[in-house]
Amino acid sequence: MTDDPTRTDGGTETDPTTSAGRPALRLDACPYGVVIVDDGTVDAVNDIAADLFDVDADDAVGASVESVTPVSVESTLPSLFAGGDPTTDHEFEEYYPELERWLSVTVVPTDGGCAVYVDDVTDRVTAERETERLREELDDVVGVTDLLSAVLVELVDATDREAVAETIVRTLGEREEYEFAWLGEREPGGDRLRVRAAAGDTGNLFEQVEDHLGEIPERTAVERDEARVIQPITESEAVPAPVRQAAFADGVQSFVAVPLTYGGTAYGVVGVYAAGKDAFSERAREAFETLGSMAGFAVNAARNQNLLFADTITEFTVDVMDATAPFVGLAREFDATFDVDGTVPQGRDRVVAYLTTEGPSATAVADSLADHDEVRDVRVVTDTETTARLEVTLGEGTPLQTVATLGASVGRATYSEGRGRIGVELPSGEEVRQVGEALRRQFDADTVSKVQRDRSVTTAGDMRSELGSDLTERQETALRTAYLAGYFESPRDSTAEEVGEALGITGSTLLHHLRTGQRKLLDIYFDGEDTGRRGD
């Protein structure tokens, strides 16, 4: 506000209360609100100021500044006139709740009192605050994204569950913006949490967290499979009183609890605590949920790796009687036996099972499965007079998918007489009870047996010897010739017709020998699994 309506064109100050010998003041010509005050009393007010203050212009003249001025958060304007008219310039911006406006106010002393200039700056202040909010949100997103990248880089080298846990809490707990982080897992056979790892400045607060593992919000996050943000901690009834008191004493005001989830299974939870009152925005919470999925995947991958390379494994058998399980219901419906020859996990929420039965037609079985909510896809592989074989893609909420997401392997499964008997394999040392409990929680299931066995080590020579005794001379010749001719390269160095010509046979005959030989090779590689199909 550079133009002063209390001045003439020559720069001489004008008395706004008179016009004798001087030009009259034209307040309504001003583009902003003007209030003329003398000894705390309003002498004149233009229409813009009256509208901004939400008062009647005629009623305002002769009233005190305090009665004309609306209530603001700081009440700065009335306070300036509390001891008489101010003698120095003042400029400020304040929010007026009754008006729902931000006003810019400038007070300028004059010979006859004071001139108060008022302008509505609500749009500008709102835009500035929104810009600042977005800037802070962007900084928050960038920070959390960097955090996720750091955790992901570290997780690449984590080869077991302990390493995964230590990597996560160390990466989070040692960051400047957080006080500490801890990772908990469910106790086998129960819902209580147990601490797997912690890092950072844990202090007395973490001791209280450990003492109340059955009551803290981290437990709720695992049960509901959703991240929880609580800030400030001291005002949340969801946090046990001793934990709130310890948080206040340690100066910790916020935390986020993130379940470690993969394939519908929550392996545990990460709790991250911060000193800031609003340390975790909505976008930060979403980013931490992504972190939980990454960590859950890492835990699952570590379990699968343990199973793949374990020298000793635990085999246990589970009976499932839940009629809502697709294959259990199928056995009851057709009064027949169904064998699962093998399973192949597909991502985090699906598993493909190969199902064989004798008696029911493949079409009838496929139609029945297609009506099941947990069945994603069905394909008939073979359908003969005696045997039907189907490829069935199962989604979340099925026993076989649950076993797969827990890092276990399905050895063989048979469904008959209204129940399913599933053979499950785990590396020795893994929590067999935890897998069994997961099946019991979701399905009507019981563990009926458990044994440990050593895996035999098969050398390349052993494999060649076994395969050599199984392959016919023609099959071995076809495989070796095709291999040396680059038939298995991509792109192929030789076609089937070219390799067949070298052997003096047709391309179709070569493909028959190759398929049969490859089938025998895969039978040996997959430990002699009976898939219901054998080559000649």
Backbone torsions as a table, in degrees:
resi	resn	phi	psi	omega
1	MET	NA	95.0	-176.7
2	THR	-99.4	-29.1	179.8
3	ASP	-80.0	129.6	-178.9
4	ASP	-110.8	109.2	-177.7
5	PRO	-70.6	-4.2	177.2
6	THR	-90.1	6.5	179.5
7	ARG	-114.8	150.8	174.9
8	THR	-85.4	174.7	179.0
9	ASP	-62.4	-27.2	-179.2
10	GLY	-83.5	-1.9	177.9
11	GLY	91.2	0.4	179.5
12	THR	-80.0	133.2	-179.0
13	GLU	-64.9	142.1	-176.2
14	THR	-109.6	138.7	174.2
15	ASP	-80.3	112.3	-174.4
16	PRO	-70.9	-11.8	-175.9
17	THR	-92.6	-13.7	179.1
18	THR	-135.9	169.0	176.0
19	SER	-132.1	10.9	-177.6
20	ALA	-69.3	121.1	177.8
21	GLY	72.9	-1.5	-178.6
22	ARG	-139.9	158.2	-178.8
23	PRO	-63.8	142.7	177.6
24	ALA	-72.2	146.9	179.5
25	LEU	-75.5	130.4	179.3
26	ARG	-111.0	80.8	-175.1
27	LEU	-65.0	-35.8	-175.3
28	ASP	-70.8	-10.1	176.9
29	ALA	-82.1	-10.5	-178.4
30	CYS	-74.9	143.6	179.1
31	PRO	-81.7	4.0	179.7
32	TYR	-141.0	171.6	-177.6
33	GLY	-74.0	141.0	178.3
34	VAL	-133.7	132.7	174.8
35	VAL	-127.3	125.3	178.7
36	ILE	-99.8	125.9	-174.7
37	VAL	-122.8	138.7	175.5
38	ASP	-134.8	116.5	179.8
39	ASP	54.5	43.9	175.6
40	GLY	78.6	2.4	-179.0
41	THR	-113.3	138.9	-179.6
42	VAL	-76.1	121.6	178.1
43	ASP	-95.9	-31.6	-179.2
44	ALA	-157.5	151.7	178.7
45	VAL	-151.1	134.5	178.6
46	ASN	-88.6	171.8	-174.2
47	ASP	-64.9	-35.4	-179.4
48	ILE	-63.1	-44.7	178.5
49	ALA	-63.9	-40.7	179.2
50	ALA	-62.0	-41.4	177.9
51	ASP	-66.1	-41.9	-179.1
52	LEU	-66.1	-38.1	179.4
53	PHE	-86.2	-5.9	180.0
54	ASP	57.6	50.5	178.0
55	VAL	-131.6	163.6	174.7
56	ASP	-83.8	129.0	-174.9
57	ALA	-60.9	-42.4	-179.2
58	ASP	-66.7	-39.8	179.7
59	ASP	-69.7	-27.4	-176.8
60	ALA	-71.9	-33.6	-179.6
61	VAL	-64.8	127.1	-178.2
62	GLY	92.6	-9.6	178.2
63	ALA	-89.9	163.5	178.6
64	SER	-75.1	155.9	177.8
65	VAL	-59.1	-39.9	-178.1
66	GLU	-60.6	-37.5	-177.8
67	SER	-78.5	-24.1	-179.2
68	VAL	-86.9	-34.8	-175.0
69	THR	-76.0	128.1	176.2
70	PRO	-69.8	161.4	-178.5
71	VAL	-73.9	130.3	176.4
72	SER	-114.1	174.6	-179.7
73	VAL	-63.2	-43.3	-176.2
74	GLU	-100.5	-13.9	-177.2
75	SER	54.0	42.7	-176.1
76	THR	-68.5	-45.6	-175.2
77	LEU	-61.6	-50.4	177.8
78	PRO	-60.5	-36.6	-177.9
79	SER	-66.2	-28.9	178.9
80	LEU	-65.7	-29.3	-178.4
81	PHE	-99.3	4.2	-176.3
82	ALA	-63.3	-34.2	-179.5
83	GLY	-106.5	23.0	-175.8
84	GLY	109.8	173.8	179.9
85	ASP	-63.5	134.3	179.6
86	PRO	-65.3	148.7	-177.8
87	THR	-107.2	0.5	177.6
88	THR	-130.0	161.0	179.2
89	ASP	-69.4	147.0	174.7
90	HIS	-140.4	139.9	177.7
91	GLU	-141.9	131.8	-177.3
92	PHE	-159.2	165.8	174.1
93	GLU	-124.9	136.7	-178.5
94	GLU	-143.1	156.5	176.4
95	TYR	-97.5	135.0	-179.7
96	TYR	-113.4	100.1	-173.5
97	PRO	-58.4	-40.3	-178.1
98	GLU	-64.0	-32.4	180.0
99	LEU	-91.5	-15.9	-174.2
100	GLU	55.9	45.4	-177.4
101	ARG	-138.2	152.3	165.6
102	TRP	-100.5	127.0	179.5
103	LEU	-118.0	138.3	171.1
104	SER	-95.0	125.0	-174.5
105	VAL	-122.6	130.1	175.8
106	THR	-126.1	127.5	180.0
107	VAL	-111.9	123.5	-177.8
108	VAL	-125.9	119.2	177.5
109	PRO	-64.6	144.3	175.3
110	THR	-131.0	173.7	178.6
111	ASP	-62.0	-30.0	-177.0
112	GLY	-101.8	12.4	-180.0
113	GLY	139.8	-117.5	-178.7
114	CYS	-145.3	148.3	170.6
115	ALA	-109.9	129.9	179.6
116	VAL	-111.6	119.6	-179.6
117	TYR	-105.0	132.6	-174.4
118	VAL	-129.1	137.2	178.0
119	ASP	-140.9	141.8	178.2
120	ASP	-83.4	113.8	-178.8
121	VAL	-115.7	23.3	-177.0
122	THR	-57.4	-46.6	-177.7
123	ASP	-62.1	-43.2	-178.9
124	ARG	-65.8	-47.0	-178.4
125	VAL	-63.0	-41.3	179.1
126	THR	-61.9	-43.5	179.3
127	ALA	-64.2	-41.4	179.5
128	GLU	-63.9	-42.1	-179.2
129	ARG	-68.2	-38.3	177.2
130	GLU	-65.4	-39.8	177.1
131	THR	-62.1	-43.5	179.2
132	GLU	-65.3	-39.5	178.8
133	ARG	-62.8	-44.4	179.2
134	LEU	-65.0	-36.6	178.5
135	ARG	-64.9	-43.8	178.5
136	GLU	-65.2	-38.3	179.1
137	GLU	-65.3	-40.6	178.0
138	LEU	-63.6	-44.0	177.5
139	ASP	-59.9	-38.8	-179.9
140	ASP	-64.9	-44.8	-179.3
141	VAL	-64.0	-43.6	179.3
142	VAL	-61.7	-43.4	179.9
143	GLY	-62.5	-45.6	-179.5
144	VAL	-69.0	-36.0	177.4
145	THR	-62.9	-42.6	176.0
146	ASP	-61.2	-38.4	179.2
147	LEU	-63.1	-47.3	179.3
148	LEU	-59.6	-41.0	178.8
149	SER	-62.5	-42.1	-179.9
150	ALA	-63.2	-43.0	179.4
151	VAL	-65.0	-43.0	-178.4
152	LEU	-62.1	-42.5	178.6
153	VAL	-60.8	-42.0	-179.4
154	GLU	-69.5	-35.3	-177.1
155	LEU	-68.0	-21.9	-178.9
156	VAL	-58.1	-35.3	-176.5
157	ASP	-93.1	0.3	-179.7
158	ALA	-80.8	118.1	-173.1
159	THR	-103.3	-10.4	177.3
160	ASP	-145.4	176.3	-174.2
161	ARG	-64.7	-37.3	178.6
162	GLU	-63.1	-41.6	179.6
163	ALA	-67.1	-37.7	177.2
164	VAL	-61.2	-48.0	-178.9
165	ALA	-62.5	-46.6	-179.1
166	GLU	-63.7	-38.5	-179.6
167	THR	-63.8	-45.2	-177.0
168	ILE	-64.9	-51.2	-175.9
169	VAL	-68.9	-34.2	179.3
170	ARG	-68.3	-44.2	-179.0
171	THR	-64.3	-37.8	-179.4
172	LEU	-82.8	-48.3	-172.6
173	GLY	-68.0	-23.7	-177.8
174	GLU	-95.6	4.2	176.1
175	ARG	-78.3	146.9	-174.2
176	GLU	-61.5	-35.1	-174.6
177	GLU	-78.3	-8.6	-179.4
178	TYR	-120.2	150.7	179.2
179	GLU	-83.0	-49.9	178.4
180	PHE	-162.1	166.4	176.7
181	ALA	-140.3	147.9	176.4
182	TRP	-140.6	154.6	-179.9
183	LEU	-124.0	129.8	179.2
184	GLY	-122.4	152.4	176.5
185	GLU	-124.2	156.0	175.7
186	ARG	-68.8	139.2	173.7
187	GLU	-71.2	137.9	178.7
188	PRO	-58.2	132.5	178.0
189	GLY	79.0	9.3	-179.4
190	GLY	-154.0	177.9	-179.2
191	ASP	-101.7	-7.0	-179.6
192	ARG	-69.8	153.8	176.6
193	LEU	-95.3	154.6	170.9
194	ARG	-132.0	145.8	-176.7
195	VAL	-78.6	126.0	176.5
196	ARG	-96.2	-38.9	-178.9
197	ALA	-161.9	157.2	176.8
198	ALA	-152.2	152.0	179.4
199	ALA	-154.6	152.5	-179.7
200	GLY	108.1	-167.6	-179.2
201	ASP	-86.5	80.9	-172.4
202	THR	-68.2	-44.7	176.5
203	GLY	60.7	-160.2	-178.6
204	ASN	-70.2	-28.8	-178.3
205	LEU	-59.2	-45.4	-178.2
206	PHE	-66.5	-32.1	176.1
207	GLU	-61.3	-40.8	178.5
208	GLN	-69.7	-35.9	176.0
209	VAL	-60.3	-45.0	178.7
210	GLU	-62.2	-35.5	-178.5
211	ASP	-75.1	-13.8	-175.8
212	HIS	-128.8	40.6	-176.9
213	LEU	-63.1	-24.7	-179.8
214	GLY	-84.1	-4.3	-174.6
215	GLU	-122.5	-16.0	-171.4
216	ILE	-74.8	157.9	-179.9
217	PRO	-61.2	-23.3	177.3
218	GLU	-58.4	-37.5	178.4
219	ARG	-65.1	-40.6	177.5
220	THR	-64.2	-37.9	179.4
221	ALA	-60.6	-39.1	178.5
222	VAL	-68.5	-44.5	-177.6
223	GLU	-63.6	-40.6	-177.7
224	ARG	-90.1	-8.6	-178.4
225	ASP	54.5	49.5	176.7
226	GLU	-151.7	146.4	-179.4
227	ALA	-70.4	146.3	177.6
228	ARG	-127.2	132.9	175.5
229	VAL	-114.6	129.0	177.5
230	ILE	-127.9	119.3	179.6
231	GLN	-159.4	125.7	-1.7
232	PRO	-80.9	149.5	-177.7
233	ILE	-62.4	-39.6	-173.0
234	THR	-66.3	-15.7	-178.0
235	GLU	-106.2	5.4	-176.4
236	SER	-100.0	123.3	177.0
237	GLU	-73.5	-14.2	178.4
238	ALA	-72.6	-14.6	-179.5
239	VAL	-99.6	129.1	178.6
240	PRO	-55.0	143.8	-175.8
241	ALA	-53.8	-45.9	179.6
242	PRO	-60.4	-33.8	178.2
243	VAL	-69.9	-40.5	177.7
244	ARG	-62.0	-43.3	-179.1
245	GLN	-64.7	-42.2	179.1
246	ALA	-66.5	-36.6	178.1
247	ALA	-63.6	-42.2	178.0
248	PHE	-62.7	-43.0	-178.8
249	ALA	-66.3	-35.8	-178.3
250	ASP	-88.5	-3.3	179.1
251	GLY	73.3	29.9	179.0
252	VAL	-105.6	127.7	-172.7
253	GLN	-118.7	-15.3	-175.1
254	SER	-138.7	152.8	169.2
255	PHE	-157.5	157.3	175.3
256	VAL	-124.7	136.5	176.5
257	ALA	-112.2	123.1	-173.1
258	VAL	-123.7	117.9	177.0
259	PRO	-71.0	142.5	175.8
260	LEU	-92.6	103.4	-169.4
261	THR	-123.6	138.5	171.9
262	TYR	-150.5	129.9	177.5
263	GLY	61.9	32.6	178.7
264	GLY	81.6	1.9	-180.0
265	THR	-112.1	126.8	176.8
266	ALA	-91.7	112.1	-178.8
267	TYR	-80.9	-23.8	-177.6
268	GLY	174.8	-155.8	-176.4
269	VAL	-150.8	149.1	173.0
270	VAL	-115.2	130.0	174.4
271	GLY	-110.0	126.0	-179.1
272	VAL	-120.3	124.3	-174.5
273	TYR	-113.5	140.3	-177.0
274	ALA	-136.1	155.4	-179.2
275	ALA	-78.3	-31.1	-177.1
276	GLY	-64.7	147.5	-178.3
277	LYS	-72.1	-32.4	179.1
278	ASP	-125.9	57.9	-173.2
279	ALA	-76.6	-20.6	-173.6
280	PHE	-124.6	104.6	177.4
281	SER	-77.8	175.8	177.6
282	GLU	-62.5	-40.7	178.3
283	ARG	-66.4	-35.6	177.3
284	ALA	-65.0	-40.4	178.3
285	ARG	-61.0	-43.4	178.7
286	GLU	-62.6	-39.6	179.5
287	ALA	-65.8	-39.0	178.4
288	PHE	-67.4	-31.1	174.8
289	GLU	-63.4	-38.4	175.2
290	THR	-62.3	-41.2	177.1
291	LEU	-60.2	-41.0	179.0
292	GLY	-61.4	-39.4	177.8
293	SER	-67.3	-40.9	177.8
294	MET	-61.2	-45.9	-178.5
295	ALA	-67.0	-39.6	177.1
296	GLY	-61.1	-40.9	176.4
297	PHE	-62.1	-41.2	-178.8
298	ALA	-65.0	-40.7	178.0
299	VAL	-62.8	-45.2	-179.8
300	ASN	-63.6	-41.4	179.7
301	ALA	-64.3	-38.6	178.6
302	ALA	-64.0	-39.4	178.3
303	ARG	-65.1	-44.3	179.5
304	ASN	-62.4	-38.7	178.5
305	GLN	-65.7	-40.2	177.3
306	ASN	-60.5	-40.7	-179.8
307	LEU	-67.4	-39.0	-176.2
308	LEU	-66.1	-38.4	-173.2
309	PHE	-107.8	5.9	-177.1
310	ALA	-69.6	138.8	175.5
311	ASP	-82.1	-30.9	179.4
312	THR	-122.6	131.4	-179.8
313	ILE	-125.1	157.7	175.6
314	THR	-106.9	127.1	176.6
315	GLU	-108.7	127.2	173.2
316	PHE	-136.8	151.8	-174.9
317	THR	-111.5	134.4	-178.2
318	VAL	-121.2	133.1	173.1
319	ASP	-97.9	126.3	179.1
320	VAL	-112.5	121.1	179.6
321	MET	-108.7	1.9	-176.8
322	ASP	-66.6	114.2	-177.2
323	ALA	-68.3	-16.8	179.1
324	THR	-78.5	-15.5	175.5
325	ALA	-66.7	131.9	-171.1
326	PRO	-51.7	-48.6	-173.7
327	PHE	-77.9	-28.2	174.7
328	VAL	-64.7	-47.2	177.6
329	GLY	-62.6	-33.8	179.4
330	LEU	-65.3	-44.5	179.7
331	ALA	-62.3	-37.5	178.0
332	ARG	-70.1	-42.0	-176.7
333	GLU	-63.2	-43.4	-175.2
334	PHE	-99.2	-3.9	-178.4
335	ASP	49.9	50.0	-176.3
336	ALA	-139.9	171.5	178.9
337	THR	-101.3	134.2	178.8
338	PHE	-123.4	128.4	179.3
339	ASP	-109.5	133.6	172.0
340	VAL	-94.5	110.8	-175.8
341	ASP	-78.0	-24.1	-179.6
342	GLY	-179.3	160.4	178.9
343	THR	-132.1	150.2	178.1
344	VAL	-133.5	110.5	177.8
345	PRO	-61.7	140.5	178.1
346	GLN	-126.4	96.3	-179.6
347	GLY	71.6	-156.2	-172.0
348	ARG	-92.1	-14.2	-172.1
349	ASP	-132.6	14.5	-179.6
350	ARG	-141.5	155.4	173.2
351	VAL	-144.3	137.4	178.1
352	VAL	-97.5	126.5	179.8
353	ALA	-117.3	141.6	178.0
354	TYR	-105.7	115.6	-168.5
355	LEU	-111.2	131.7	179.6
356	THR	-125.1	140.7	177.1
357	THR	-148.4	157.7	176.4
358	GLU	-119.3	124.7	179.6
359	GLY	121.3	-76.5	-178.3
360	PRO	-64.2	148.2	178.0
361	SER	-74.2	150.0	-179.5
362	ALA	-62.7	-36.7	-178.6
363	THR	-64.7	-44.1	179.8
364	ALA	-63.9	-41.5	178.7
365	VAL	-64.8	-43.3	-179.7
366	ALA	-63.1	-42.4	179.4
367	ASP	-62.1	-40.7	179.6
368	SER	-66.2	-43.6	-179.8
369	LEU	-66.4	-34.3	-177.3
370	ALA	-62.6	-23.4	179.9
371	ASP	-84.2	-4.4	-176.4
372	HIS	-86.7	135.0	-176.4
373	ASP	-62.1	-34.5	-175.2
374	GLU	-86.8	-3.0	179.2
375	VAL	-93.6	120.1	-177.1
376	ARG	-89.0	-31.5	-178.1
377	ASP	-162.2	149.4	177.8
378	VAL	-136.5	134.1	176.1
379	ARG	-136.3	131.6	176.6
380	VAL	-78.2	121.9	179.0
381	VAL	-88.7	-52.9	176.3
382	THR	-139.8	150.7	178.6
383	ASP	-148.2	99.4	179.0
384	THR	-111.1	-177.5	-179.9
385	GLU	-65.7	-26.2	-175.2
386	THR	-113.3	-25.6	-172.2
387	THR	-133.3	138.7	173.9
388	ALA	-122.2	135.9	178.9
389	ARG	-131.0	129.9	-175.0
390	LEU	-130.6	150.7	173.0
391	GLU	-103.9	117.5	-173.6
392	VAL	-121.3	122.8	177.4
393	THR	-95.9	117.8	-177.3
394	LEU	-103.4	142.4	178.4
395	GLY	-99.3	-165.0	179.4
396	GLU	-64.5	153.2	177.7
397	GLY	88.8	17.1	176.3
398	THR	-121.1	149.2	-177.6
399	PRO	-58.0	-43.2	-177.0
400	LEU	-66.1	-39.4	178.6
401	GLN	-67.3	-38.2	178.9
402	THR	-62.7	-43.7	178.0
403	VAL	-59.8	-43.9	-178.1
404	ALA	-63.7	-41.7	-177.4
405	THR	-72.8	-17.2	177.9
406	LEU	-86.9	7.5	177.4
407	GLY	81.0	12.1	178.1
408	ALA	-98.6	171.1	179.7
409	SER	-123.3	140.0	176.4
410	VAL	-87.2	114.3	178.1
411	GLY	-73.2	-55.8	177.1
412	ARG	-160.1	148.5	178.8
413	ALA	-136.7	135.9	179.2
414	THR	-128.8	135.1	-179.6
415	TYR	-120.6	122.1	178.4
416	SER	-162.1	158.5	175.8
417	GLU	50.7	39.9	173.6
418	GLY	75.1	20.0	176.6
419	ARG	-150.6	163.2	175.9
420	GLY	-120.5	136.6	176.4
421	ARG	-113.5	114.7	-173.1
422	ILE	-112.7	126.5	174.3
423	GLY	-91.6	122.9	-174.6
424	VAL	-116.8	136.9	178.5
425	GLU	-117.9	135.7	179.0
426	LEU	-138.8	151.2	172.4
427	PRO	-63.4	140.6	176.2
428	SER	-61.0	137.3	-175.7
429	GLY	103.3	-25.2	175.3
430	GLU	-73.1	157.1	-176.0
431	GLU	-78.2	95.2	176.9
432	VAL	-63.0	-37.5	180.0
433	ARG	-61.9	-34.6	-178.9
434	GLN	-65.3	-41.2	177.9
435	VAL	-68.0	-44.4	178.5
436	GLY	-61.6	-39.1	179.3
437	GLU	-66.7	-37.8	178.1
438	ALA	-61.8	-40.3	177.8
439	LEU	-69.0	-37.7	179.3
440	ARG	-67.8	-37.4	-179.5
441	ARG	-65.2	-36.6	-174.1
442	GLN	-95.5	-25.3	-174.9
443	PHE	-136.9	164.1	175.7
444	ASP	-80.8	85.5	-170.9
445	ALA	-132.0	150.3	177.2
446	ASP	-137.0	142.3	174.0
447	THR	-84.0	125.3	-174.6
448	VAL	-107.8	-19.6	178.6
449	SER	-160.0	157.8	178.7
450	LYS	-153.3	128.9	178.6
451	VAL	-140.6	156.9	173.4
452	GLN	-112.6	143.8	177.3
453	ARG	-147.2	152.5	176.8
454	ASP	-86.8	139.6	174.3
455	ARG	-83.4	135.0	176.0
456	SER	-77.8	144.3	179.7
457	VAL	-93.4	120.2	-179.3
458	THR	-103.1	119.7	179.2
459	THR	-84.9	168.0	177.4
460	ALA	-61.0	-37.2	178.7
461	GLY	-64.8	-41.2	178.3
462	ASP	-60.5	-41.9	-178.4
463	MET	-65.8	-42.5	178.9
464	ARG	-63.5	-39.6	-179.4
465	SER	-63.9	-44.6	-179.5
466	GLU	-67.1	-42.0	-178.6
467	LEU	-68.6	-38.3	-179.1
468	GLY	-62.9	-34.9	179.7
469	SER	-75.8	-17.6	-176.9
470	ASP	-96.4	-32.8	-178.5
471	LEU	-76.9	143.5	171.2
472	THR	-78.7	165.6	-178.9
473	GLU	-62.1	-39.7	179.9
474	ARG	-64.7	-41.1	-179.2
475	GLN	-65.5	-43.4	179.5
476	GLU	-65.0	-41.5	178.8
477	THR	-63.2	-43.0	-179.3
478	ALA	-63.8	-43.9	-179.5
479	LEU	-64.3	-45.8	-177.0
480	ARG	-66.1	-43.2	-179.6
481	THR	-64.1	-44.6	179.9
482	ALA	-63.6	-38.0	179.8
483	TYR	-64.4	-49.1	-177.9
484	LEU	-69.0	-27.6	-179.0
485	ALA	-83.8	-0.2	177.7
486	GLY	78.0	22.4	-179.3
487	TYR	-65.9	-29.9	-176.9
488	PHE	-90.4	1.8	176.7
489	GLU	-75.8	164.0	176.1
490	SER	-131.0	112.0	-2.3
491	PRO	-71.3	161.8	-176.4
492	ARG	-69.2	140.5	175.1
493	ASP	-80.8	-25.8	-179.6
494	SER	-139.0	148.8	176.7
495	THR	-89.1	169.2	177.9
496	ALA	-62.4	-37.1	179.6
497	GLU	-65.7	-38.5	-179.1
498	GLU	-69.1	-41.7	177.9
499	VAL	-67.5	-41.6	178.8
500	GLY	-61.5	-39.2	178.2
501	GLU	-61.5	-38.5	178.8
502	ALA	-65.0	-27.3	-179.4
503	LEU	-96.5	-5.8	179.9
504	GLY	77.7	26.4	178.2
505	ILE	-130.5	168.8	178.9
506	THR	-78.8	163.2	178.2
507	GLY	-62.8	-38.0	179.7
508	SER	-66.5	-36.5	177.3
509	THR	-67.3	-40.6	176.2
510	LEU	-58.1	-46.4	-178.9
511	LEU	-61.1	-35.8	177.4
512	HIS	-63.3	-45.9	179.7
513	HIS	-64.6	-40.8	-179.0
514	LEU	-64.3	-45.4	-179.3
515	ARG	-62.1	-42.6	-179.5
516	THR	-65.5	-43.5	179.0
517	GLY	-65.7	-42.3	178.3
518	GLN	-63.2	-36.5	179.7
519	ARG	-63.0	-43.8	179.5
520	LYS	-65.9	-38.7	177.1
521	LEU	-61.3	-43.8	-179.4
522	LEU	-69.5	-33.6	177.0
523	ASP	-59.6	-42.4	-179.4
524	ILE	-71.3	-41.9	-178.4
525	TYR	-61.6	-41.6	-178.9
526	PHE	-90.0	29.6	169.1
527	ASP	65.1	33.3	175.1
528	GLY	69.6	27.7	179.1
529	GLU	-61.0	137.3	177.9
530	ASP	-88.5	107.3	-178.8
531	THR	-100.5	6.1	178.3
532	GLY	83.3	3.9	-179.9
533	ARG	-134.9	129.4	179.5
534	ARG	-132.0	144.6	176.4
535	GLY	-82.7	173.3	180.0
536	ASP	-82.7	NA	NA
